Amino acid sequence: MNSNTTLMSQDQLKAMVGKAALDYVGQGEVIGVGTGSTVNHFIDALATIKQQIKGAVSSSQATTQRLKSHGIAVYDASAVSRLVVYIDGADEIDHQGFMIKGGGAALTHEKILAAMADQFVCIADASKRVEVLGKFALPVEVVPMSCSYLIQRFEDMGGKAVIRQKEGQNFVTDNGQLILDVSGLSIDQPFAFESQVSQWPGVLTVGVFAFQKANVCLLSSAKGIEKIIYS
């Protein structure tokens, strides 16, 4: 291993795994595309083979803009009954393929597209792999009037929830809702946690992806791409 390889930046690792995900893009398909910095590298790589696909369904306005800037057709999710593959990143992923997602605030749309897809391919750098979910603050998309109530519910659970801010104002999602970022949790039972929190009044989407976990994860590191297949 040479020094240039060992000193690869995180951006270079993201670009490497974004390109590797092209192996999961089939001819003539409409694919699902997530949101985030790693996905942006995938979109840039996808542009090099855009003539091979029919188009994409996007999880966010930001992704839609990037896809369109490359001349890739974007379809409304309501016009597509299923997706062969959905490709997205993760803020954390454990050894079973359970994830925390939502750092880019698109978790609701991401969870919908993951549910529509036959296969969810997660692309990430190796730093995102964890033993137990929760080190990364958990994003939860919520109805604004429920914030005080939900902050208290998370406090009762041992977490600290704060409303996400941008430029000194509450950050508003593409759905017109707010994001609570919850720190201090150790999520060792992702299915139970997702089920419980999803039922709290005011929660639109919790950023634990257990029911829509990854089928495959491509992890980039200085050693190359590691492919992990989950049962």
N, C-alpha and C positions, 0 to 999 in steps of 0.2 A: 504494500500500500504506500503510495507516494505522498509527499507532504501536501500537494495540491488537493488530493482526495480527502485527507484527514481534516483539511481546513475548509471544507465546503460550507457555505453559509446556509442558513435555514431557507433562504429564498431559493438557492440552488437545489436544495433537497426537495422543496415543493415543486419546482419545475420538473425535476426528474420523475417524481411520482405522478405528476399530472400527465406527462408524456406516456408513462407506462400504462395508464388507464385506457389509452386508445385501443389496447388489445381487447377490450370488452365492448367496443363499439361495432355493431354489425352493419352490413350493407342495407341501405334503404330504410333504416329504422328512424322512429322518433324516440329520442332518448330523454331521460329526466336529468336535469342538471341542477346541482345545489348552489350554495352561496358561500363565499369566503375567499381568502387569499390563495389557498391551495387550489380551489376550484377555478379561480381566475387563470392559473397556469394551465389547468386542464383545458379551459376554453380556448386559450391561445394555441395549444397543441391541436385541439379539435379543428381549428380553422384551417389547418394544413390538409385535412382530409374532408372538408365540408361538403365536397361534391359527392361523397359516398353515402351521406345520410340524408334523410328527408327533412329533418329539423329537430327541434328540442322543445321540451316543456320546462319552463323556468320556475325556480322557487322564490324569486325576488325581482324587484324592479331593477336593482343593480346588475343582477345576472342577465336579465333581459336586455339591458342596454349594452352590455359587453358582447353578448351573442350577436345582436343586431349590428354592432359596429364591425364585426367580422363577416357580415353578410350571411349569417346563419338564420334560417327561418325559425320563428318562435310561435308555438301553438298554445292556445288556451287549454288548460287542463281539462275543462269541461267538454272539449271536443275530442278527447282521447280516452278510450275506455281502459287501456292498460299500457304499461311500459315494459319493454323487455329488460331494460336496465336503468337504474338510477345511480348516478355517480355524485358523491358528495364527500366533504371532509368531516372532521370531528374535532371537538375541543378535548375530549378524552375518549379512549376506547379501552375496554378491559380484555382479558384473555378469552372471554366468551363471545365477544362481538357486541356487547352492550356499550352504549355511548352516552356521553353528554354532548348536546349540540345546542346551538342558539347564540353563540358568541356574535354572529352576524345578524341576529334578530329575525331570522327567517324560519324559526323552528316550526311554526304551524304549517306553512306551505311545504317545508321539507318533510314533515311527518306524513302529510297527505301524499306526496309523490313517492315516498318510500313504501307506503301502503299500496300504491298502484302498481309497483314494479315487481316483476318476477325475481329480480336479483338486485340487491343493494351492494354496491361496491364502494367501500370507504377508502379514501386516499388521504394519507397523513404522513408526517415525519415521525420517526421513532420516539420522539419526546412525548407524543400524545398517548402512548401506551401506559396504562396504570394497572396496579393490582386491584384497587378499589376506587370506584367513582366518587368524586366529591372534592378533590383538591382544587379543580377549576370551579369557580362560582357557578352554580346552577341557574341558567336562565329559565324564567317562567313567564309566558305571555298572559297578561291578566286584563280584565275589564277595569278601567280606572277607579270606579267607585268601590271596588273590593280591596284596594291596596292596604288600607289600615288593618282590615280584618285578616288578610292573608299574611301580612308582616307579623302579626301576633301568632298566627297558626304556625308559621315557620320558627318563631322564637320558642314556642312550646315544644317544638321538635328538636331544639338545640341549635338552630341555624340563625343567621343574621341576614335579613332581607333588606335590600335597598332598591329604590327606584332608579333605573338606569338613566343617566344624564348625558346630554350632548350640548356642548356650548352653553352650559348653565341652565338648560331647560330639560324638562322630562323628555326622554327620547320616545317618539311615537313610531310604531311599527307600520308596515305597509297595510295592516288591517285596521289602523286607527286605535290601537290598544297600547298599553305600557308593558315594560319588561321589569320584572323583579329579578335581581341577581342575588342568589342565596349562597352565602359562604358558611363554612363550619359544619358541613354535613359529611357523613361517611355512608355512602349508599351501597351497602353490601348485599341488598336484596332488591335489585332493580325492578323486577316485575311487581313486587308488592308495593314498592315506593311509587312507581308510575301509576298503578291502579288507585292507590290511596289519594294522592295529590290531585289526580285528574278529576276526582269527584268533588273537590272543594268548590263551593259556589264562587264564581268569578274567575276561575282558572280556565283559560282558553286552551293552552297547551303547556305541558311541563317538558323541559328539555332533556329528560331521560328517555332514551330510545331503547326500550327493552322489547316491546311487542313488535317494533319495526327495527330490529337490530340488523347489523351488517351480516351479509352472507359471506363476503370476502373482504379482506383488508389488505391493501398494498401499503407497506410501511417503508419509507426511504431512510437510509442512514448512510454514513460514509462507506459502508461495506456494499451498498447497492440496494436493490429492491427485495424485500421479503414479502412473499405472498402467504397469507393465512386464510384458510378456509374453515368456517365455523359450521358445526352441525346444527 
